[in-house]
Amino acid sequence: MTVTVSSHASVESPTRTAPGISPERFKQAFRRYPAGVVVVTADAGPGPVGFTATSLTSLSLDPPLVSFGIGTSSSSWPHIERARTAVVNLLGAEQQSLATTFATSGIDRFAAPTRWSRLPGGEPVLGGVAGWLRLVVQNIVPAGDHRIVVARVEESWLDEGRSPLLFHDGSYHSLRPARHQ
C-alpha cells in the first residue's frame, strides 16, 4: 500500500479556517446531489468493521480501480488504514435499515440482525446485498479531514435486477423510471 501526498497540498494551521465555502454551505450543496449507497467492510485483524458511504467512484477500467472516502475521525478509519483488502457492499433499495446501522456510531454493526459471512480471503461481506466488490487497497491519499482509498477490484458478485439504494437531500430513495413526455 502506498500513501500519496501531493506536492500541491498546503498545510493549514489547526486554529486557522481553511479557505472556501463554509462547511454548512458545502453540506447544503451536496444534499442536492444524489449518490448510491454502499457499506464498506474490512478486517485488519481485531474483527470486522464497516461504514456507510456515498463516495464510491469508478476510477479506471484497466486496471479496474475504484475509490471511496473515509473521515479520519471515523471509528472505522484506523482499521481501514491497516487493511490490505476491503469489500464494497452495494445496497439494494430495500436496505435502508442496513445503511442506517452502518452509519450509527457506538454500536456493534455486525451483531444480529445484520447477516454477514466471510469470503475465502477472510473479508467480511454482508448478506442479502445487491452486489459486492472485493478490493485490494492500492493507495491512500490524504484529502483534508478525509482519506481517499484507491483500490483494485479483484472479484465481484451482482444480484441482477435489484434496484440500488440512493441518498438525496437527507433521506434514502430508490430509482423510478423517468416519465416520457
C-alpha positions in Angstrom: 0.0 0.0 0.0 1.2 3.5 -0.9 0.3 6.7 0.8 0.5 9.6 -1.6 0.9 13.3 -0.7 0.5 15.9 -3.4 3.3 18.5 -3.8 0.4 20.9 -4.2 -1.0 20.2 -0.7 -1.0 23.0 1.7 -0.9 22.5 5.5 -3.4 24.8 7.3 -2.8 25.9 10.9 -5.3 24.0 13.2 -6.6 27.4 14.5 -7.0 29.0 11.1 -10.1 28.5 9.0 -9.4 26.9 5.6 -10.4 29.0 2.5 -13.5 28.1 0.6 -17.2 27.9 1.3 -18.5 27.2 4.8 -19.0 23.6 5.9 -22.7 24.3 6.2 -22.9 25.5 2.6 -20.8 22.6 1.4 -23.2 20.1 3.0 -26.2 22.0 1.7 -24.8 21.8 -1.9 -24.1 18.1 -1.7 -27.5 17.3 -0.2 -28.9 18.2 -3.6 -26.6 15.7 -5.3 -27.9 12.1 -5.3 -25.5 9.2 -4.7 -25.5 5.5 -4.5 -25.2 4.0 -1.0 -22.7 1.3 -0.1 -21.3 -0.3 3.0 -17.5 -0.7 3.1 -16.3 -3.6 5.2 -12.9 -4.8 6.2 -11.0 -6.8 8.8 -7.4 -5.7 9.6 -7.1 -8.2 12.5 -9.2 -7.2 15.5 -12.5 -8.1 13.9 -14.8 -6.8 11.2 -15.5 -3.1 10.7 -17.8 -1.3 8.3 -19.3 2.1 7.5 -21.9 3.5 5.2 -20.5 5.6 2.3 -21.9 7.5 -0.7 -18.4 8.4 -2.1 -17.8 5.2 -4.2 -16.4 6.2 -7.6 -15.2 4.1 -10.5 -11.7 5.4 -11.5 -10.2 3.1 -14.1 -11.3 0.3 -16.4 -7.8 -1.0 -17.0 -6.8 -1.8 -14.3 -10.2 -1.9 -12.6 -9.9 0.8 -9.9 -12.4 2.4 -7.5 -12.1 4.9 -4.8 -14.1 5.8 -1.6 -13.6 8.4 1.1 -13.5 7.9 4.8 -13.2 10.5 7.6 -10.2 10.3 9.8 -12.4 10.8 12.8 -14.4 7.7 11.9 -14.1 4.7 14.3 -13.5 2.6 11.1 -10.6 4.7 9.9 -7.8 3.1 11.9 -8.9 -0.4 10.7 -9.3 0.7 7.0 -5.8 2.3 7.2 -4.3 -1.0 8.1 -6.5 -3.3 5.9 -4.9 -4.7 2.8 -8.3 -5.7 1.4 -11.9 -4.5 1.7 -15.4 -5.2 0.4 -17.8 -2.7 -1.1 -21.3 -4.0 -0.4 -23.8 -2.5 -2.9 -27.1 -1.9 -1.1 -30.5 -2.6 -2.7 -33.4 -0.1 -2.5 -35.0 -2.0 0.4 -31.8 -2.0 2.6 -32.3 1.4 4.3 -32.0 -0.2 7.7 -28.7 -1.7 6.9 -27.4 1.6 5.7 -28.6 3.2 8.9 -27.0 0.5 11.1 -23.6 1.0 9.5 -23.9 4.8 9.7 -24.6 4.6 13.5 -21.7 5.2 15.9 -21.2 3.3 19.2 -22.9 0.0 18.2 -21.8 -3.4 17.1 -22.8 -3.1 13.5 -22.2 -6.8 12.8 -24.5 -8.0 15.6 -27.9 -9.5 14.8 -30.0 -8.7 12.9 -27.0 -8.0 10.5 -26.3 -11.0 8.3 -22.8 -11.4 7.2 -20.1 -14.0 6.4 -16.5 -14.1 5.2 -15.2 -14.5 1.7 -12.5 -17.2 1.2 -9.8 -14.5 1.8 -11.4 -13.6 5.2 -13.0 -10.4 4.2 -16.4 -9.7 5.8 -19.3 -9.5 3.3 -22.9 -8.6 4.1 -25.8 -11.0 3.4 -28.6 -10.0 1.1 -26.9 -7.1 -0.6 -27.4 -6.3 -4.3 -23.8 -7.0 -5.0 -20.3 -6.7 -3.8 -16.8 -5.8 -4.9 -13.7 -7.4 -3.3 -10.9 -4.9 -3.3 -7.1 -4.8 -2.8 -6.0 -1.4 -1.4 -3.5 0.3 -3.7 -3.2 3.9 -2.4 -4.5 6.1 0.4 -4.5 9.7 -0.4 -4.8 12.5 2.2 -7.7 14.9 1.5 -8.5 17.4 4.2 -10.2 15.6 7.1 -10.7 12.5 5.0 -8.6 9.9 3.2 -9.4 8.7 -0.3 -8.8 4.9 -0.6 -7.9 3.8 -4.1 -8.4 0.0 -4.6 -8.2 -2.6 -7.4 -11.3 -4.7 -7.9 -10.3 -8.3 -7.7 -13.7 -10.0 -7.6 -17.3 -9.1 -7.9 -20.8 -10.6 -7.4 -24.1 -9.0 -8.6 -27.7 -9.9 -7.9 -29.1 -8.8 -11.3 -32.3 -6.9 -11.4 -32.1 -5.3 -8.0 -32.7 -1.5 -7.8 -30.0 0.5 -5.9 -30.4 2.4 -2.7 -29.8 6.2 -3.2 -29.2 9.0 -0.8 -30.5 12.5 -1.7 -31.5 15.6 0.4 -31.0 13.8 3.7 -33.0 10.7 3.0 -32.9 7.4 1.2 -34.6 6.8 -2.2 -34.9 4.2 -4.9 -34.8 4.7 -8.7 -38.1 5.2 -10.6 -38.2 5.1 -14.3 -38.3 8.6 -15.8 -41.6 9.7 -17.3 -41.5 10.2 -21.0 -43.1 13.4 -22.2 
